[in-house]
Amino acid sequence: MHEPHIAKSILETALKNAPKNAKLIKKINIIAGMMSHIEKEGLEPHFREIAKGTIAQDALLYVRKEKKLSENSLGVTVENIEAIC
């Protein structure tokens, strides 16, 4: 089970890349590698638990699966973050 580690990595990336004056992270767009076996349903509960008390605690997670093989086919990438400043 890699979901807790991946959720933590997503949160850290989102917090690090959010604008410095962000009050809230609204949405996090994620690209899941074609062979990563990551699904939103398995990832989201771990993200919710880890994100409690942060500006990302209520962020919506959008997971998009890659459709072809790439160098990231086994991983997960944070593609975009929407924040309210």
N, C-alpha and C positions, 0 to 999 in steps of 0.2 A: 504494500500500500504506500504509494508515493504522494498521495493527495495532500497530507499535512505539510510536507516539505515544499511541494509546488505552491500551495496556497500561501505559505509564508514568503516564498520568493516573489510571488505576484504582488503581495501586499508591500513588501520592501521596495520593489521596483516602482509601484504606483506612488508610494509616499515620497520616494527620492525624486521622481520625475514630475510630480505635481508642481504647479506654480508656487513660489515661496509664500505668497499671500492667500493661498487656497484655504477656504473655510470648510469645504466639503468636496469630496470626490464623488461625482454622480454616477459615472459609468467607466468600466474598464473593459476594453476590447482585447480579447486574447486570441491568438492563433495557436491551435493545438496541432502538432505535427501529425502527419498521416498515420504514423505507426505508434503514436504516444499512448493510446488507449485512455486518454483523458476525456471525461464527459462532464458537463456542467453539473449534473445531478450529483456526482460523486465529489466534485471539487467544492461546490458552494457551501455545504455545511462546515467544512474545515475553514474556509475563508471567513465565514461569518464569526466563528469562534475566535480566530486569530485577530480579526480586525476590530473586535469590540473595543470601544474607547478611543478609536482613531477617527480621523476625518474620512476614512474609507468604510466605516462600519455599515453604512447603508447603501454602498455602491452596488449598482447593477453589474453583474458579470455577463458578458456576451462572449461565448466561445464559438469560434469558427474553425472548422476542421480544414486542414490543407487538403487539396484534391490531387496533388501529385507529390512525388518524392522530392525532397530537397535536403540540404545539409542540416535542417532542423526537424526532420521527419520524426525523430524520437522525443523532441522537446516541446516546450511551450514558450511562446513569446508574447509579451505585452505589446500590443500594436498601437494602442491609443488610450489616452486617459482624458475624460471630461471632468472638469472641476468648476466649482463656483468660488469666485474670489470676493 
